[in-house]
């Protein structure tokens, strides 16, 4: 069994601890002292230190029996108060169970992938959604999670398999009564698939840019207003502004959200001839 804090680590009103594995039901029985609990329903209950009457906290339990869970295994979520002391006490209680361990980063999603609950595109989409900082990043991640992209690639795969089957039929059974235009259809369909793939490859990596941010660099001579422009976009004093030439020496990077677009703007040192070795 694996367990982990699934919510943020900062102090909060609610924290969510998730467990997954074959021992999940046994853990629930011992930590709640309840004999019956309804699947996929929020149950208000007390949580105890296993083997004692000491209460850790009280909160909400939700049990998801396999295979209808995020990981495809028996899974449970404990919604407790989000203080450091409560979280540490609860995690300590879970560690006392046999064959239980702290989950590795992303392990719940890894198990879900291995159990066929999602494909690689959806795994990446979940990571992108968690990391999203702008509206455009959020929408792109949700589009990937919806399965629209996966359907497009699955369709291409099916068409390629059909092309391959027709080629093999033509090679293996040249004397059979195959459609006369089979070679023509193979060529046309192959070209159609190539065109679609080419369009995907020629999108200027827009998806990647939305995910990582559009990168802009401010270049120019000294005292041209580069640092002032950076401060204007950032709406704060990020770079020192001075009439003295050569004030900016290092690259100064700012991550911005411009109308939903993630943008990374870099201020640079002014371009000029100088004998200063540092500059």
Secondary structure, 3 states (H helix, E strand, C coil): CEEEECCCCCCEEEEEEEEECCCHHHHHHHHHCCCCCCCCCCEEEEEECCCCCCEEEEEEEEEECCCCCCCCCCEEEEEEEECHHHHHHHHHHHHCCCCCEECCCCHHHHHHHHCCCCCHHHHHHHHHHHHCCCHHHHHHHHHHHCCHHHHHHHHHHHHHHHHHHHHHHHHHCCCCCCCCCHHHHHHHHHHHHHHHHHHHHCCCCHHHHHHHCEEEEECCECCCCHHHHHHHHHCCCCCCCCCCCCCCCCCEEEEEEECCEEEEEEECCCECCCCCCCC
